[in-house]
C-alpha cells in the first residue's frame, strides 16, 4: 500500500496504525543494535587484522609466506582502502535504492566471500583484488550500519546507539589484535626451516653468535638479517599463520547474515519511499505497544513534505558558490587531517614499528594488543568529551596531544634507538632496556588522544558542518577524500620506513600535524551550540 504524503491526515495515520499488524516477531532495539553492529565489528576487525598478518606474509613462499617487499606490503593495506572508498560511495546509493537491511545482508555475504578469497589467495596478485572486495564490504558497512541504527532507534537513545557503533569499530580492531596475539603465541613468531646455507654463515640468536645450519628452524627475525652471500634457501615454515588470522572474520560475517534475516527493515526507509503501511508494520516490531507509533509516522511524513520542498545541490553548485565552497574545503581538510595524523600507521603497522624499536615479531604482535585497549578506552572517553566540551576543544585537544606524541616518537628513535643500531639496522646490546618500552607508551598515549579527540570530533564536525541542501554531496565528497588519503598513507608508510627510516618518517607526520593544528585553530568553526538551520545562516553570513 502506497500513499503520497498529502493523502494521509493524522486521523488516517491513527486508523492505519490500528489496522496494521507487526510484520514479524518483535525485536528489542538493543538486540537490533547488537546484530547490526556486527557489521561495524567486521569493519574494525578487517582493518586491524592485517597488522599481525603482515610479518608472516614476509616469509618466503616455501615457508608459507608471500615474500613481500615494502611496496607490496603497502599495497596489501592500500587495496583494502581503495575498496573501502568504493564501498562507501556505492554502498550508500544501494542502501537508498534497495533498503538498509537488504544492503547489510548483501554486505555480510561480501564480507564472507572477501574473507575466504583473502584466506585462500595463492599469491599476492590474487590477494590484491580479494582485499578490494573485502574493502568494499568495509566501506559499505561504514555507510549503511550507522544509518540503519539511527533510523531504527527511538529519538531518546539515537545518539547513544550511533556512538556505540563507533565503539564497536575499535572493539573489532582490539579483537583483531588480541586474536593475532593468541594465534602468534600458539604458532610462534615467523620462522623457517633452513634447507641450505653457505658454510660458516653466522647470525645472532638470542644474543649469541651462532652458526646457521641446514635442517634447523630459526626465527625469521634472525634469517632476514643474513646477507645475499649466505645463499639461504628455506624448505618450510609457519608462514601460513596469516591465513588463520584472516579466515576468522568469516565467522562474524555468518552471524551478521543470520542475525539480519531476523531483523526488520528500516521503517524510515519505507516512509521515504512513501510505503507507509510497511513502515508502520516494521516500526511495530521495534516499539512497545504504548509508544506513539502514529506520532513517529506523522513526523516521517512531515520530513518527506519538507524534503520535497527543499532544493538539493550537486557538487558542481557547491563549488560554484563562495560560502559553500569554503565549507566544503573545511570539511575535506578535516577529513584529510584526520588521516595525516598517521593513525593508520599505528593501527596497521604497529608491530612493524615495534620491531624497528627492537622487539621480536611475536612480542611486537602481542604488545600491539595494548594499542587496541587504548583505542577502546579512548573511544568511550571520547563520547563523554563530546557531551562535556565543544567540538573545537575536543578536536584541537586531541590533535595537539597526538602531535606531541609524534614529536616524542621522533626523539625516541633519534636519541634512544638509532645510536644503538648497526649498519644493517640490527639492535646492539648497548640499547637501554627501557627504550623499546618507551615506544609502546608513546603509541598507547597517541592512540588515546586520537580515539578520544581527533577521531570522534572529526566525524561529528563533518556531519554537522554542511547545510541540508548540500549535505549528501558534500559529506560524500569529504569522506571519499578521507578514504583516499587513508589509502595513500597506508601505501607509502612501509616504503617511508624502509627508505627514510623512522626518524624522518615521524618527523614528517609531526610537521604536517603542526600545520593541521594551526589550520583547525584558525578555520574550523564551532557547531555544537547551534541548530543546523542556525549554522547555515551563520556560515552564509560569515563566508559569503
C-alpha positions in Angstrom: 0.0 0.0 0.0 1.5 3.4 -1.0 0.3 6.9 -0.4 1.7 10.3 -1.1 2.4 12.4 2.0 -0.5 14.7 1.3 -3.0 11.8 1.3 -2.6 10.9 5.0 -4.1 13.0 7.8 -3.3 12.3 11.4 -6.7 10.6 11.8 -5.9 8.4 8.8 -2.5 7.5 10.2 -4.1 6.5 13.6 -6.5 4.3 11.7 -3.7 2.7 9.6 -1.6 2.0 12.8 -4.6 0.3 14.4 -5.2 -1.9 11.4 -1.6 -2.8 10.6 -0.1 -5.7 12.5 3.7 -6.1 13.0 5.5 -7.6 10.0 7.1 -10.3 12.2 8.3 -11.0 15.7 9.0 -8.1 18.0 12.7 -7.3 18.4 14.2 -5.0 21.1 16.2 -2.1 19.8 19.1 -3.4 21.9 19.0 -6.7 20.0 18.8 -5.0 16.7 21.8 -2.9 17.6 23.9 -5.9 18.7 23.2 -7.7 15.4 23.6 -4.7 13.1 26.9 -3.5 14.8 28.5 -6.9 13.9 29.0 -5.0 10.6 31.0 -2.4 12.4 32.8 -5.1 14.4 33.8 -6.6 11.0 34.8 -3.1 9.8 37.2 -2.9 12.8 38.5 -6.5 12.6 39.2 -6.4 8.8 41.2 -3.1 9.1 43.1 -4.2 12.2 43.9 -7.9 11.5 46.5 -7.1 8.8 48.9 -5.7 11.4 49.6 -9.2 12.7 49.3 -11.0 9.4 51.9 -8.9 7.5 55.0 -10.2 9.4 54.1 -13.8 8.3 53.5 -12.6 4.7 57.1 -11.5 4.6 58.3 -15.1 4.8 59.4 -16.8 1.6 56.9 -18.8 -0.5 58.5 -22.1 0.6 57.9 -21.1 4.2 54.2 -20.4 3.6 54.5 -16.6 3.2 54.1 -14.3 0.2 57.7 -13.0 0.2 56.5 -9.4 0.4 58.7 -6.3 0.0 57.8 -2.9 1.4 55.9 -1.7 -1.7 53.8 -4.9 -1.8 53.2 -4.5 2.0 51.8 -1.0 1.3 49.6 -2.3 -1.5 48.1 -5.1 0.7 46.9 -2.3 3.0 46.1 0.2 0.4 44.0 -2.0 -1.8 41.6 -2.7 1.1 41.1 1.1 1.5 40.5 1.7 -2.2 37.8 -0.9 -1.9 36.5 1.0 1.2 36.2 4.2 -0.8 34.2 2.4 -3.5 32.1 0.7 -0.9 31.3 3.9 1.0 30.4 5.6 -2.3 28.2 2.9 -3.8 27.0 1.4 -0.5 25.0 4.5 0.4 23.3 4.5 -3.0 22.5 0.8 -2.9 21.1 1.3 0.6 18.9 4.2 -0.6 17.6 2.2 -3.5 17.1 -1.3 -2.0 16.9 -0.7 1.7 19.2 -0.7 4.8 18.5 -4.3 5.9 18.9 -5.6 2.3 22.2 -3.8 2.0 23.6 -5.2 5.2 22.6 -8.7 4.2 24.4 -8.2 0.9 27.5 -6.8 2.8 27.6 -9.8 5.1 27.8 -12.1 2.0 30.6 -9.8 0.6 32.4 -9.9 3.9 32.3 -13.7 3.9 33.4 -14.1 0.2 36.1 -11.5 0.7 37.5 -13.1 3.8 37.7 -16.6 2.2 39.2 -15.1 -1.0 41.9 -13.4 1.1 42.5 -16.6 3.1 43.0 -18.9 0.2 44.8 -16.4 -2.1 47.7 -18.5 -3.6 49.8 -15.4 -4.3 49.9 -11.6 -3.9 48.2 -11.0 -7.3 45.1 -12.8 -6.2 45.3 -11.2 -2.7 45.1 -7.7 -4.1 41.6 -8.0 -5.7 40.4 -10.1 -2.8 41.4 -7.2 -0.5 39.5 -4.8 -2.7 36.3 -7.0 -2.4 36.7 -7.1 1.4 37.3 -3.3 1.4 34.0 -2.8 -0.5 32.2 -4.6 2.4 34.1 -2.5 5.0 33.2 0.8 3.2 29.6 -0.3 2.6 29.2 -1.1 6.3 30.6 2.4 7.3 27.9 4.0 5.1 25.0 1.7 6.0 25.1 0.5 9.6 25.0 3.9 11.3 22.1 5.0 9.1 20.2 1.8 9.9 20.8 2.3 13.7 19.8 6.0 13.6 16.6 5.2 11.6 15.6 2.3 13.8 16.3 3.7 17.3 13.9 5.8 19.3 14.8 9.5 19.4 15.9 9.3 23.1 18.7 6.8 22.5 19.6 7.5 18.9 22.9 9.4 19.7 24.0 6.7 22.1 23.4 3.9 19.6 25.3 5.7 16.9 28.1 6.3 19.4 28.1 2.6 20.3 28.5 1.8 16.6 31.8 3.8 16.6 32.8 1.9 19.7 32.2 -1.4 18.0 34.6 -0.5 15.3 37.5 0.0 17.7 36.4 -3.1 19.6 36.7 -5.0 16.3 40.2 -3.7 16.0 41.1 -4.7 19.5 39.6 -8.2 18.9 41.8 -8.5 15.8 44.9 -7.5 17.8 44.0 -9.9 20.6 43.3 -12.9 18.3 46.5 -12.1 16.3 48.5 -12.3 19.6 46.7 -15.6 20.6 47.5 -17.2 17.2 51.1 -15.9 17.2 51.7 -17.3 20.6 50.2 -20.7 19.5 52.1 -21.0 16.3 55.2 -19.0 17.4 56.7 -15.9 15.7 57.6 -16.1 12.0 60.1 -18.9 11.5 61.6 -21.0 8.7 63.5 -24.3 8.4 66.8 -23.9 6.5 67.2 -26.2 3.5 70.7 -24.9 2.6 73.0 -22.1 3.5 76.6 -21.1 2.8 79.0 -22.9 5.1 80.1 -20.9 8.1 77.2 -18.5 8.0 76.9 -16.8 11.4 74.0 -14.9 12.9 73.0 -13.6 16.3 70.5 -15.9 18.0 69.2 -14.8 21.4 72.2 -12.5 21.8 74.7 -15.3 20.9 76.7 -15.6 17.7 75.5 -18.9 16.2 76.4 -20.9 13.1 73.3 -21.3 10.9 72.9 -25.0 9.9 70.8 -26.7 7.3 67.8 -28.7 8.7 67.4 -26.3 11.7 64.5 -23.9 12.3 65.2 -20.3 13.1 63.2 -17.2 13.7 62.7 -15.1 10.6 63.9 -12.1 12.6 67.3 -13.9 12.5 67.3 -15.3 9.0 66.3 -12.0 7.4 69.5 -10.3 8.7 71.7 -12.7 6.6 73.3 -11.1 3.5 72.7 -12.4 0.0 76.1 -14.1 0.1 74.7 -16.6 2.6 72.7 -18.2 -0.3 69.8 -19.0 2.1 67.2 -21.5 0.9 64.3 -22.5 3.2 62.2 -25.6 2.9 59.2 -24.9 5.2 57.9 -22.5 7.9 54.9 -21.2 9.7 54.1 -18.5 7.1 50.5 -19.8 6.7 49.7 -18.3 10.1 48.5 -15.2 8.3 45.7 -17.3 6.7 44.4 -18.3 10.1 44.2 -14.7 11.2 42.3 -13.6 8.1 39.8 -16.5 8.0 38.4 -15.7 11.5 36.4 -12.7 10.2 34.2 -15.1 8.2 32.6 -16.2 11.5 31.0 -12.8 12.4 30.1 -12.4 8.8 27.9 -15.5 9.0 26.5 -14.3 12.3 25.6 -10.9 10.7 23.9 -12.6 7.8 21.8 -14.9 10.0 21.0 -12.2 12.5 19.9 -9.6 9.9 17.5 -12.1 8.4 15.6 -11.8 11.7 15.7 -8.0 11.8 13.1 -5.6 10.4 13.8 -3.2 7.6 14.2 0.5 8.5 10.7 2.0 8.9 12.1 5.4 7.8 13.4 3.9 4.5 9.9 2.6 3.8 8.5 6.0 4.7 11.0 7.8 2.5 9.7 5.7 -0.4 6.0 6.6 0.5 5.3 3.0 1.7 3.6 3.9 4.9 1.8 0.7 5.7 5.0 -1.2 5.5 6.7 1.5 7.6 4.1 1.0 10.3 4.4 -2.8 10.2 8.2 -2.6 10.6 8.0 0.1 13.3 5.6 -2.1 15.3 8.3 -4.7 15.6 10.8 -2.4 17.4 8.4 -0.3 19.6 6.3 -1.1 22.6 2.5 -1.1 22.2 2.4 2.0 24.5 4.8 4.0 22.2 3.4 6.7 19.9 3.9 5.0 16.6 1.4 7.2 14.8 3.3 10.3 16.0 6.6 8.9 14.6 4.9 8.1 11.2 3.5 11.6 11.2 7.0 13.0 11.8 8.3 10.9 8.8 5.6 12.2 6.6 6.4 15.8 7.6 10.0 15.2 6.8 9.0 14.0 3.4 7.0 17.1 2.8 9.9 19.3 3.9 12.4 17.5 1.8 10.1 17.6 -1.3 10.1 21.4 -0.9 13.8 21.7 -0.5 16.3 22.1 -3.3 19.3 19.7 -3.4 22.6 20.9 -4.7 25.1 18.8 -6.6 28.8 19.1 -6.1 29.3 21.5 -9.0 26.9 24.0 -7.5 28.6 23.6 -4.1 32.0 24.5 -5.7 30.5 27.4 -7.7 29.1 29.2 -4.6 31.6 31.0 -2.4 30.4 30.3 1.1 29.5 26.6 0.4 32.9 26.1 -1.3 34.6 27.4 1.8 32.6 24.9 4.0 33.4 22.1 1.6 37.2 22.9 1.8 37.0 22.9 5.6 35.1 19.6 5.6 37.6 18.0 3.2 40.6 19.2 5.1 39.1 18.0 8.5 38.8 14.6 6.8 42.3 14.7 5.3 43.9 15.9 8.5 42.1 13.0 10.3 44.3 10.7 8.2 47.5 12.7 8.2 47.6 12.2 12.0 49.2 8.9 11.0 46.6 6.9 13.0 46.7 4.0 10.5 50.5 3.8 10.6 50.0 2.9 14.3 46.9 0.7 13.7 48.1 -1.3 10.6 51.9 -1.3 11.2 52.3 -1.1 15.0 54.2 -4.5 15.0 56.5 -3.2 12.3 57.2 0.0 14.3 57.8 -2.1 17.5 60.1 -4.4 15.5 62.1 -1.4 14.4 62.3 -0.4 18.1 64.0 -3.7 18.9 61.2 -6.1 19.8 60.9 -9.6 18.2 58.0 -10.2 15.9 56.0 -12.4 18.3 56.5 -9.9 21.1 55.5 -7.0 18.8 52.3 -8.7 17.8 51.4 -9.4 21.4 52.2 -5.9 22.7 50.0 -4.5 19.9 47.0 -5.6 22.0 47.7 -2.7 24.3 47.1 -0.2 21.4 43.7 -1.8 20.9 42.9 -1.4 24.6 43.9 2.3 24.4 41.6 2.7 21.4 38.6 1.2 23.1 39.1 3.3 26.3 39.8 6.4 24.2 36.6 5.9 22.2 34.5 5.5 25.3 36.1 8.7 26.8 35.6 10.5 23.5 31.8 10.1 23.8 31.9 11.8 27.2 34.3 14.5 25.9 31.8 15.4 23.1 29.0 15.7 25.6 31.0 17.8 28.0 33.2 20.0 25.8 32.8 21.9 22.5 33.6 20.3 19.2 36.7 22.5 18.7 38.0 21.8 22.1 37.8 18.0 21.6 39.3 18.3 18.1 42.1 20.6 19.0 42.9 19.0 22.3 43.1 15.5 20.7 45.2 16.7 17.7 47.6 18.7 19.9 48.1 15.7 22.2 48.8 13.2 19.4 51.1 15.8 17.7 53.2 16.0 20.8 53.4 12.2 20.8 54.7 12.2 17.2 57.4 14.6 18.2 58.3 12.4 21.2 58.3 9.3 18.9 60.8 11.1 16.6 63.0 12.0 19.6 62.9 8.4 20.9 64.1 7.0 17.6 66.7 9.8 17.1 68.3 9.8 20.5 67.3 6.5 22.1 67.3 3.9 19.3 69.3 5.0 16.3 72.6 5.3 18.2 72.3 1.6 19.2 71.8 0.2 15.7 74.5 -1.4 13.5 74.9 -0.6 9.8 72.3 -3.3 8.9 69.7 -1.9 11.3 70.1 -4.6 13.9 69.8 -3.6 17.6 73.0 -3.6 19.6 73.3 -4.9 23.1 74.1 -1.4 24.2 70.5 -0.2 23.9 68.9 0.5 27.3 66.2 -2.0 28.1 63.6 0.7 28.8 63.8 2.4 25.4 61.7 0.0 23.3 59.1 0.1 26.0 59.0 3.8 25.8 57.9 3.4 22.2 55.0 1.3 23.4 54.0 4.0 25.9 54.1 6.7 23.2 51.9 4.6 20.8 49.4 3.9 23.6 49.1 7.6 24.6 49.0 8.6 20.9 46.0 6.2 20.3 44.2 7.5 23.4 44.5 11.1 22.1 43.4 10.0 18.6 40.4 8.0 19.6 39.2 10.3 22.4 39.7 13.6 20.5 40.5 13.9 16.8 38.6 10.8 15.6 35.1 11.4 17.1 35.3 15.2 16.7 36.2 15.0 13.0 33.2 12.8 12.2 30.8 14.8 14.2 32.0 18.1 12.7 31.7 16.8 9.2 28.2 15.6 9.9 27.1 19.0 11.3 29.1 21.3 9.0 27.1 21.2 5.8 23.6 22.6 5.2 20.8 20.1 4.3 20.7 21.1 0.7 24.3 20.1 0.1 24.9 17.6 2.9 24.7 14.5 0.8 27.1 15.7 -1.9 29.5 17.5 0.4 29.6 14.7 3.1 30.1 12.1 0.4 33.0 14.0 -1.2 34.7 14.7 2.1 34.5 11.0 3.2 35.8 10.0 -0.2 38.8 12.3 0.2 39.4 10.8 3.7 39.4 7.3 2.4 41.7 8.2 -0.5 44.2 9.9 1.9 43.9 6.8 4.2 44.9 4.6 1.2 47.8 6.8 0.2 49.3 6.9 3.7 48.8 3.2 4.2 50.6 2.5 0.9 53.6 4.8 1.3 54.3 4.2 5.0 56.2 0.9 4.7 58.4 2.4 1.9 59.0 5.5 4.0 60.1 3.4 7.0 62.4 1.3 4.7 63.9 4.2 2.7 63.7 7.2 5.1 63.9 5.5 8.4 61.6 6.1 11.4 63.1 9.4 12.4 62.4 11.2 9.1 59.1 9.4 8.7 57.7 10.5 12.1 59.3 14.0 11.7 57.2 14.4 8.5 54.0 13.4 10.3 54.8 15.7 13.2 55.3 18.7 11.0 52.1 18.0 9.0 50.2 17.8 12.2 51.5 21.2 13.4 50.2 22.6 10.2 46.8 20.8 10.8 46.5 22.3 14.4 47.2 25.8 13.1 44.6 25.4 10.3 42.0 24.0 12.7 42.6 26.7 15.2 42.1 29.4 12.6 39.4 28.0 10.3 37.3 25.2 11.8 34.0 26.7 13.3 32.2 25.5 16.4 29.0 23.6 15.6 27.8 22.3 19.0 25.7 25.1 20.3 23.5 26.0 17.3 20.8 24.2 15.4 21.7 23.0 11.9 19.4 25.8 10.5 21.2 28.5 12.6 24.6 27.2 11.5 23.6 27.5 7.9 22.6 31.2 8.4 25.8 31.9 10.3 28.0 30.3 7.7 26.4 32.1 4.8 26.9 35.4 6.6 30.5 34.6 7.6 31.8 33.1 4.4 29.8 34.8 1.7 
